[in-house]
Amino acid sequence: MYVCICNRHRECDLRDLAAGGARSAEEAYSALGGEPRCGRCLGFAQRLMDEVSAQAARR
């Protein structure tokens, strides 16, 4: 599923970056070669990053 239409960032890309240590949506977007444009996706992207980080911390 696409999380960011402007930059064509997919959920799986953000999950992979979060699992690899990225902690913020902005950090993930930068790693993917872009930055937030309209910003409508940032809340969802950050919740996704937080979810993956929390799952990793429980392991």
Gaussian input, Z-matrix of N, CA and C with variables (Angstrom, degrees):
# hf/3-21g

backbone

0 1
 N
 C     1     B1
 C     2     B2     1     A1
 N     3     B3     2     A2     1     D1
 C     4     B4     3     A3     2     D2
 C     5     B5     4     A4     3     D3
 N     6     B6     5     A5     4     D4
 C     7     B7     6     A6     5     D5
 C     8     B8     7     A7     6     D6
 N     9     B9     8     A8     7     D7
 C    10    B10     9     A9     8     D8
 C    11    B11    10    A10     9     D9
 N    12    B12    11    A11    10    D10
 C    13    B13    12    A12    11    D11
 C    14    B14    13    A13    12    D12
 N    15    B15    14    A14    13    D13
 C    16    B16    15    A15    14    D14
 C    17    B17    16    A16    15    D15
 N    18    B18    17    A17    16    D16
 C    19    B19    18    A18    17    D17
 C    20    B20    19    A19    18    D18
 N    21    B21    20    A20    19    D19
 C    22    B22    21    A21    20    D20
 C    23    B23    22    A22    21    D21
 N    24    B24    23    A23    22    D22
 C    25    B25    24    A24    23    D23
 C    26    B26    25    A25    24    D24
 N    27    B27    26    A26    25    D25
 C    28    B28    27    A27    26    D26
 C    29    B29    28    A28    27    D27
 N    30    B30    29    A29    28    D28
 C    31    B31    30    A30    29    D29
 C    32    B32    31    A31    30    D30
 N    33    B33    32    A32    31    D31
 C    34    B34    33    A33    32    D32
 C    35    B35    34    A34    33    D33
 N    36    B36    35    A35    34    D34
 C    37    B37    36    A36    35    D35
 C    38    B38    37    A37    36    D36
 N    39    B39    38    A38    37    D37
 C    40    B40    39    A39    38    D38
 C    41    B41    40    A40    39    D39
 N    42    B42    41    A41    40    D40
 C    43    B43    42    A42    41    D41
 C    44    B44    43    A43    42    D42
 N    45    B45    44    A44    43    D43
 C    46    B46    45    A45    44    D44
 C    47    B47    46    A46    45    D45
 N    48    B48    47    A47    46    D46
 C    49    B49    48    A48    47    D47
 C    50    B50    49    A49    48    D48
 N    51    B51    50    A50    49    D49
 C    52    B52    51    A51    50    D50
 C    53    B53    52    A52    51    D51
 N    54    B54    53    A53    52    D52
 C    55    B55    54    A54    53    D53
 C    56    B56    55    A55    54    D54
 N    57    B57    56    A56    55    D55
 C    58    B58    57    A57    56    D56
 C    59    B59    58    A58    57    D57
 N    60    B60    59    A59    58    D58
 C    61    B61    60    A60    59    D59
 C    62    B62    61    A61    60    D60
 N    63    B63    62    A62    61    D61
 C    64    B64    63    A63    62    D62
 C    65    B65    64    A64    63    D63
 N    66    B66    65    A65    64    D64
 C    67    B67    66    A66    65    D65
 C    68    B68    67    A67    66    D66
 N    69    B69    68    A68    67    D67
 C    70    B70    69    A69    68    D68
 C    71    B71    70    A70    69    D69
 N    72    B72    71    A71    70    D70
 C    73    B73    72    A72    71    D71
 C    74    B74    73    A73    72    D72
 N    75    B75    74    A74    73    D73
 C    76    B76    75    A75    74    D74
 C    77    B77    76    A76    75    D75
 N    78    B78    77    A77    76    D76
 C    79    B79    78    A78    77    D77
 C    80    B80    79    A79    78    D78
 N    81    B81    80    A80    79    D79
 C    82    B82    81    A81    80    D80
 C    83    B83    82    A82    81    D81
 N    84    B84    83    A83    82    D82
 C    85    B85    84    A84    83    D83
 C    86    B86    85    A85    84    D84
 N    87    B87    86    A86    85    D85
 C    88    B88    87    A87    86    D86
 C    89    B89    88    A88    87    D87
 N    90    B90    89    A89    88    D88
 C    91    B91    90    A90    89    D89
 C    92    B92    91    A91    90    D90
 N    93    B93    92    A92    91    D91
 C    94    B94    93    A93    92    D92
 C    95    B95    94    A94    93    D93
 N    96    B96    95    A95    94    D94
 C    97    B97    96    A96    95    D95
 C    98    B98    97    A97    96    D96
 N    99    B99    98    A98    97    D97
 C   100   B100    99    A99    98    D98
 C   101   B101   100   A100    99    D99
 N   102   B102   101   A101   100   D100
 C   103   B103   102   A102   101   D101
 C   104   B104   103   A103   102   D102
 N   105   B105   104   A104   103   D103
 C   106   B106   105   A105   104   D104
 C   107   B107   106   A106   105   D105
 N   108   B108   107   A107   106   D106
 C   109   B109   108   A108   107   D107
 C   110   B110   109   A109   108   D108
 N   111   B111   110   A110   109   D109
 C   112   B112   111   A111   110   D110
 C   113   B113   112   A112   111   D111
 N   114   B114   113   A113   112   D112
 C   115   B115   114   A114   113   D113
 C   116   B116   115   A115   114   D114
 N   117   B117   116   A116   115   D115
 C   118   B118   117   A117   116   D116
 C   119   B119   118   A118   117   D117
 N   120   B120   119   A119   118   D118
 C   121   B121   120   A120   119   D119
 C   122   B122   121   A121   120   D120
 N   123   B123   122   A122   121   D121
 C   124   B124   123   A123   122   D122
 C   125   B125   124   A124   123   D123
 N   126   B126   125   A125   124   D124
 C   127   B127   126   A126   125   D125
 C   128   B128   127   A127   126   D126
 N   129   B129   128   A128   127   D127
 C   130   B130   129   A129   128   D128
 C   131   B131   130   A130   129   D129
 N   132   B132   131   A131   130   D130
 C   133   B133   132   A132   131   D131
 C   134   B134   133   A133   132   D132
 N   135   B135   134   A134   133   D133
 C   136   B136   135   A135   134   D134
 C   137   B137   136   A136   135   D135
 N   138   B138   137   A137   136   D136
 C   139   B139   138   A138   137   D137
 C   140   B140   139   A139   138   D138
 N   141   B141   140   A140   139   D139
 C   142   B142   141   A141   140   D140
 C   143   B143   142   A142   141   D141
 N   144   B144   143   A143   142   D142
 C   145   B145   144   A144   143   D143
 C   146   B146   145   A145   144   D144
 N   147   B147   146   A146   145   D145
 C   148   B148   147   A147   146   D146
 C   149   B149   148   A148   147   D147
 N   150   B150   149   A149   148   D148
 C   151   B151   150   A150   149   D149
 C   152   B152   151   A151   150   D150
 N   153   B153   152   A152   151   D151
 C   154   B154   153   A153   152   D152
 C   155   B155   154   A154   153   D153
 N   156   B156   155   A155   154   D154
 C   157   B157   156   A156   155   D155
 C   158   B158   157   A157   156   D156
 N   159   B159   158   A158   157   D157
 C   160   B160   159   A159   158   D158
 C   161   B161   160   A160   159   D159
 N   162   B162   161   A161   160   D160
 C   163   B163   162   A162   161   D161
 C   164   B164   163   A163   162   D162
 N   165   B165   164   A164   163   D163
 C   166   B166   165   A165   164   D164
 C   167   B167   166   A166   165   D165
 N   168   B168   167   A167   166   D166
 C   169   B169   168   A168   167   D167
 C   170   B170   169   A169   168   D168
 N   171   B171   170   A170   169   D169
 C   172   B172   171   A171   170   D170
 C   173   B173   172   A172   171   D171
 N   174   B174   173   A173   172   D172
 C   175   B175   174   A174   173   D173
 C   176   B176   175   A175   174   D174

   B1=1.4314
   B2=1.5346
   B3=1.3132
   B4=1.4633
   B5=1.5265
   B6=1.3178
   B7=1.4583
   B8=1.5205
   B9=1.3090
   B10=1.4612
   B11=1.5213
   B12=1.3015
   B13=1.4564
   B14=1.5285
   B15=1.3206
   B16=1.4692
   B17=1.5292
   B18=1.3273
   B19=1.4695
   B20=1.5278
   B21=1.3188
   B22=1.4761
   B23=1.5385
   B24=1.3349
   B25=1.4696
   B26=1.5201
   B27=1.3151
   B28=1.4597
   B29=1.5250
   B30=1.3084
   B31=1.4625
   B32=1.5218
   B33=1.3190
   B34=1.4628
   B35=1.5288
   B36=1.3423
   B37=1.4660
   B38=1.5293
   B39=1.3290
   B40=1.4683
   B41=1.5225
   B42=1.3217
   B43=1.4620
   B44=1.5276
   B45=1.3156
   B46=1.4682
   B47=1.5270
   B48=1.3225
   B49=1.4666
   B50=1.5235
   B51=1.3197
   B52=1.4634
   B53=1.5206
   B54=1.3204
   B55=1.4667
   B56=1.5279
   B57=1.3266
   B58=1.4600
   B59=1.5163
   B60=1.3340
   B61=1.4584
   B62=1.5119
   B63=1.3234
   B64=1.4655
   B65=1.5221
   B66=1.3200
   B67=1.4606
   B68=1.5236
   B69=1.3212
   B70=1.4624
   B71=1.5242
   B72=1.3095
   B73=1.4645
   B74=1.5238
   B75=1.3099
   B76=1.4572
   B77=1.5254
   B78=1.3370
   B79=1.4605
   B80=1.5284
   B81=1.3136
   B82=1.4626
   B83=1.5193
   B84=1.3286
   B85=1.4661
   B86=1.5223
   B87=1.3210
   B88=1.4592
   B89=1.5303
   B90=1.3168
   B91=1.4645
   B92=1.5235
   B93=1.3295
   B94=1.4620
   B95=1.5329
   B96=1.3180
   B97=1.4553
   B98=1.5128
   B99=1.3067
   B100=1.4615
   B101=1.5038
   B102=1.2984
   B103=1.4536
   B104=1.5212
   B105=1.3097
   B106=1.4615
   B107=1.5254
   B108=1.2959
   B109=1.4701
   B110=1.5227
   B111=1.3065
   B112=1.4667
   B113=1.5279
   B114=1.3330
   B115=1.4551
   B116=1.5182
   B117=1.3087
   B118=1.4665
   B119=1.5238
   B120=1.3057
   B121=1.4560
   B122=1.5259
   B123=1.3095
   B124=1.4629
   B125=1.5177
   B126=1.3078
   B127=1.4633
   B128=1.5139
   B129=1.3244
   B130=1.4617
   B131=1.5269
   B132=1.3229
   B133=1.4650
   B134=1.5269
   B135=1.3342
   B136=1.4649
   B137=1.5258
   B138=1.3261
   B139=1.4669
   B140=1.5269
   B141=1.3102
   B142=1.4605
   B143=1.5263
   B144=1.3232
   B145=1.4650
   B146=1.5283
   B147=1.3315
   B148=1.4593
   B149=1.5259
   B150=1.3247
   B151=1.4633
   B152=1.5199
   B153=1.3134
   B154=1.4630
   B155=1.5219
   B156=1.3191
   B157=1.4635
   B158=1.5249
   B159=1.3310
   B160=1.4645
   B161=1.5282
   B162=1.3089
   B163=1.4653
   B164=1.5293
   B165=1.3064
   B166=1.4663
   B167=1.5244
   B168=1.3243
   B169=1.4627
   B170=1.5269
   B171=1.3281
   B172=1.4666
   B173=1.5121
   B174=1.2985
   B175=1.4808
   B176=1.4777
   A1=108.32
   A2=115.75
   A3=120.36
   A4=109.26
   A5=115.18
   A6=122.06
   A7=108.85
   A8=116.34
   A9=122.64
   A10=108.83
   A11=115.87
   A12=120.86
   A13=110.16
   A14=117.48
   A15=121.17
   A16=112.01
   A17=116.11
   A18=121.54
   A19=113.49
   A20=116.44
   A21=122.06
   A22=112.08
   A23=115.81
   A24=120.60
   A25=108.27
   A26=114.77
   A27=120.58
   A28=110.82
   A29=114.53
   A30=121.13
   A31=110.82
   A32=117.75
   A33=120.37
   A34=111.42
   A35=117.66
   A36=120.47
   A37=110.70
   A38=115.81
   A39=119.42
   A40=111.18
   A41=117.07
   A42=119.96
   A43=111.26
   A44=117.23
   A45=121.02
   A46=110.87
   A47=116.78
   A48=119.96
   A49=111.44
   A50=117.37
   A51=120.56
   A52=110.41
   A53=116.93
   A54=120.69
   A55=110.53
   A56=116.14
   A57=121.15
   A58=114.56
   A59=116.80
   A60=119.64
   A61=116.46
   A62=119.00
   A63=120.06
   A64=108.55
   A65=117.61
   A66=121.03
   A67=114.17
   A68=118.00
   A69=118.69
   A70=109.97
   A71=114.75
   A72=120.28
   A73=109.53
   A74=117.54
   A75=121.10
   A76=111.18
   A77=116.60
   A78=121.47
   A79=110.35
   A80=116.88
   A81=121.13
   A82=111.12
   A83=116.86
   A84=120.11
   A85=110.15
   A86=116.67
   A87=120.72
   A88=110.78
   A89=116.81
   A90=121.11
   A91=111.58
   A92=116.18
   A93=120.72
   A94=112.09
   A95=116.25
   A96=120.65
   A97=115.54
   A98=116.88
   A99=119.33
   A100=110.95
   A101=114.99
   A102=121.03
   A103=107.34
   A104=117.44
   A105=119.40
   A106=110.40
   A107=115.36
   A108=119.63
   A109=109.49
   A110=117.74
   A111=119.40
   A112=111.54
   A113=118.15
   A114=122.77
   A115=115.94
   A116=118.29
   A117=120.61
   A118=112.59
   A119=118.07
   A120=122.49
   A121=113.10
   A122=118.13
   A123=120.61
   A124=114.04
   A125=118.57
   A126=120.74
   A127=111.42
   A128=116.55
   A129=120.49
   A130=110.69
   A131=116.63
   A132=120.20
   A133=110.85
   A134=117.24
   A135=119.72
   A136=111.22
   A137=117.72
   A138=120.07
   A139=110.64
   A140=116.69
   A141=121.86
   A142=110.27
   A143=116.24
   A144=120.58
   A145=110.43
   A146=117.13
   A147=121.37
   A148=111.47
   A149=116.59
   A150=121.28
   A151=111.30
   A152=116.49
   A153=120.21
   A154=110.63
   A155=117.16
   A156=120.89
   A157=111.28
   A158=116.09
   A159=120.20
   A160=111.28
   A161=116.83
   A162=120.30
   A163=110.34
   A164=117.30
   A165=121.18
   A166=110.68
   A167=117.37
   A168=121.47
   A169=112.07
   A170=116.94
   A171=120.82
   A172=112.73
   A173=117.81
   A174=120.74
   A175=112.59
   D1=140.99
   D2=176.20
   D3=-80.63
   D4=130.54
   D5=175.67
   D6=-94.14
   D7=-42.53
   D8=-178.97
   D9=-118.94
   D10=108.09
   D11=179.65
   D12=-70.80
   D13=-39.68
   D14=-177.58
   D15=-57.07
   D16=-42.72
   D17=-176.96
   D18=-105.31
   D19=-1.59
   D20=-178.91
   D21=58.80
   D22=41.21
   D23=175.55
   D24=-89.02
   D25=132.55
   D26=-178.03
   D27=-100.92
   D28=157.86
   D29=179.47
   D30=-56.69
   D31=-43.73
   D32=-178.12
   D33=-62.89
   D34=-34.26
   D35=177.52
   D36=-65.21
   D37=-44.25
   D38=179.77
   D39=-67.21
   D40=-39.89
   D41=177.64
   D42=-61.85
   D43=-42.61
   D44=179.11
   D45=-61.84
   D46=-43.39
   D47=179.52
   D48=-66.73
   D49=-39.94
   D50=177.88
   D51=-64.21
   D52=-40.85
   D53=178.27
   D54=-65.17
   D55=-27.80
   D56=178.87
   D57=-86.49
   D58=-0.90
   D59=174.23
   D60=119.42
   D61=-9.49
   D62=177.27
   D63=-64.75
   D64=138.14
   D65=-175.29
   D66=-114.98
   D67=-12.95
   D68=-179.70
   D69=-131.41
   D70=156.68
   D71=177.91
   D72=-62.18
   D73=-41.59
   D74=-179.76
   D75=-61.53
   D76=-40.98
   D77=177.80
   D78=-63.17
   D79=-42.24
   D80=179.10
   D81=-65.83
   D82=-43.19
   D83=179.86
   D84=-61.91
   D85=-41.14
   D86=178.55
   D87=-62.04
   D88=-43.05
   D89=178.94
   D90=-63.73
   D91=-28.71
   D92=179.06
   D93=-86.87
   D94=1.02
   D95=175.25
   D96=89.47
   D97=28.72
   D98=179.13
   D99=-155.08
   D100=-174.42
   D101=174.93
   D102=-141.98
   D103=159.53
   D104=179.93
   D105=-58.14
   D106=137.46
   D107=178.79
   D108=-101.83
   D109=-76.11
   D110=-178.16
   D111=-80.66
   D112=-24.69
   D113=176.48
   D114=84.73
   D115=-2.67
   D116=-177.20
   D117=-65.45
   D118=-21.95
   D119=-176.23
   D120=-91.16
   D121=-12.35
   D122=-169.91
   D123=-60.42
   D124=-39.96
   D125=-179.87
   D126=-62.20
   D127=-48.36
   D128=179.19
   D129=-65.28
   D130=-43.36
   D131=-179.72
   D132=-60.73
   D133=-40.99
   D134=180.00
   D135=-68.12
   D136=-40.44
   D137=177.00
   D138=-61.03
   D139=-38.91
   D140=177.92
   D141=-63.21
   D142=-45.93
   D143=178.94
   D144=-61.90
   D145=-43.34
   D146=179.35
   D147=-62.90
   D148=-40.60
   D149=179.60
   D150=-61.55
   D151=-46.84
   D152=-179.54
   D153=-66.08
   D154=-40.50
   D155=178.84
   D156=-62.66
   D157=-41.48
   D158=179.06
   D159=-65.62
   D160=-39.48
   D161=178.08
   D162=-64.22
   D163=-40.40
   D164=179.43
   D165=-66.25
   D166=-37.21
   D167=-179.12
   D168=-67.92
   D169=-29.06
   D170=179.79
   D171=-76.35
   D172=-14.24
   D173=-177.37
   D174=-83.66

